[in-house]
């Protein structure tokens, strides 16, 4: 990315300026959900949508709808000695207190949700009902770890924990009490393996059934 004010170039994943007057500076990270529009709209019925700029669209400067499919055919210039995964394998990257781990998207499709511990943080990664949207949460409730399972045939998606409480895809519980509880969200980055590995060289890789 290039800013107009100083002409500095910024690395997309890390937010670090790598060239120009601001080289070495870092952008402040903000939490972002990567969801399908249907999932987001279902949670934010009054949410607003940023419309494309008609002038830019007329010039053809927006990426085409099949951009991701095209990119899958482009050779990867990054050289990796680690052949744990295919270079363009899609992973869900999580970093907590300096520890990094990649969760292959294919694993989550087979084992949803994935419960794990990264460093000292017990976490859960959940694939939405649409098969696209991803969220990660801290599995602790009032300081105590919970185990979570997908409620069979639930629509919308529901999780059930080892205490019998149900939770929705936003991490909100449906207890018998008048007030509900919400799990703390953990940032997750959907990325290609080669890219994630480049910026997290000491990353672990999750394998099915691991805890």
N, C-alpha and C positions, 0 to 999 in steps of 0.2 A: 504494500500500500504506500502511496505517496501523498504527503500533505501539501496543500496549496500554499500555505503560509511560509514554510521554510524550504520546501523541496526535499525534505528528509524522506528516506524510504524506511518502511516499518515491516517487520516480519509478521506474517498473518497469525501464526499460531502463538508465538510468545509475546507479541505486542512490543518487541524491542526495536528501537531505531538502529538499523545496521549500516546506514550510509547518510551523510549529510550533517548539517549543523547540530542536530539533536542526537547524533550517534551515541548509543549507550543508555539513552533514556528509555523508560518503560511506560506504556500505557496502563492505566488502572483497569484491571479485569472486572467485569460485571457478570452477574449470573444470567444465563440465557437457557431457555428451554428450546429444544429442537423437536417440534411436534407437527403432525399433519394439521392442515387447516381445520378439518372436521373436529379433531380432538380439542384444539384450542378454542374454537367457536363454541363447543359444547360447554366449556368451563367459563368462557368470557363472552356471554351472550351480547353484552354491550360494547365489546371490544371494537376498536377502529382498525381499519386496514389501510396501509400505505399504498396508494395507487402509483402505478408506473408513471414516469414523466413522459408525456406524449411526445415532446421534442426529441428526447433521447431514444425513445422507442422508434420514432420515424427514421432515425439515422441508423437503426439496427445495431445500437451499441450495447443492448442487453444480451446476456447469454441466451442462446436458443434453448427451447424446451428439452432437447435431447443432449444437452451439454454433458451431463454425467455419463451417458452412454458413450459419447464420443471420447471422453477422457479415459475410459477403460481400455481403449484401443491405442492410446498414446504410450510409447515406450517410457519406462521410468528411468530417469537419468541417475537417480540416487543409487549408489552401490551399497549393498548391505551384506555383511559377512554372516549375519544371523538369518538362517533360512527356516526359522520356526514356523513362519506363516508366509503365504504368498505375498509379494510386495503390495499388491492392490487388495488384499483381504481387508474387509471393513471391520474395524475394531471400535470398541467403546473405551476410551481412555479415561482413567481416573487418577488423580494425584492428591494425596493427603499428607501434609507435613513432610514433603520431600520424597515420599514413597510413591512410585508410579506402577500401574498395572493396566494391561490391555486385556479386554474381554472380547473375544471374537464374536461378531454378530451371529454367526452360525451356531455358536454354543448357546446363545440366549434363545434362539428360535427352538432349540431342542430342550432347554432347561430353563423354563420361565416360571417364577423369578429365579435369579441367581443370588444366593446368600453367600457372603464371603467376609473376610476380615483383612483389611489393608493397614499394615502397621498395627495400631491399637484400636482402630475404628471398625466396628462391625457394620457392614453395609448390605444393602439389597439393591439389585438392579432389576428393573421391571420393564418388560416390553408391553406396550399398549395393545388394546384390542384390535387396533388397525394394522398391527404388525410392522409399524414404522416408528411410532413415537417411543422415546426412551426416557426414563427417569431413574435416578439413584437416590437412595435415602439412607440415613443413619438408622440402624435397627434398634437403637436404644429408646426406650420409653420410660421416662422418669428415672433414668440412670441404669435401667435393667434391659439386657438384651432380649429381643423377641425373635422367635422363629416364624417365618411367613410362608404361606402356601397359596397357590392359585385356587380360587373357589371354582370347582368344575361348572362348566356351562353358564358362567355368569356373564351377563350383558346388561349394562356396562360392566367392565372388568371389576372384580372384587378380589381382595386378598383376605385370608383368614389367618390370624396368628395363633400361637400356642396357648393363648388365654381365652380364645373364642371370640375375640373382637374382629370385626370386619373393617377393611380399609379400602378406599377408592384409589384411583390412579393418581390423584393429587397428593396422596399420603395422609388423607384425613380419615379418622376413625368414626365408627358409628356405635359408640358405647351406649349403655343404658342410662348413663348420667346425662344431665341437661347440657353439658358442655363437651365438645369433642376435642380430640387431641390430634395434632399434626406432626408427622415425622419431619425431621430436619432434612432439607434437600442437600444433596452432594453434587457439585458440578460434574458433568460428564461430557466428553468431547467425542463425537462420531467422526472418525478419521481413517485414512488409509494406514495400513500397518507400516509402510516405509516411512511415512511422514511422522507418525507417532514415535517410531523407534529412533528416528533421526534426532528428535528433540527431547527424547527420554531414553538415552542409551542404556540406562540401568533398569529399564522397565521389566517387571515380571509379566508373564503371560498366563492367563487362566486356562485351565483344562477342565473338561467336563467332570463333574463329581468332586472337584476339589473343594476343600474347606480349610 
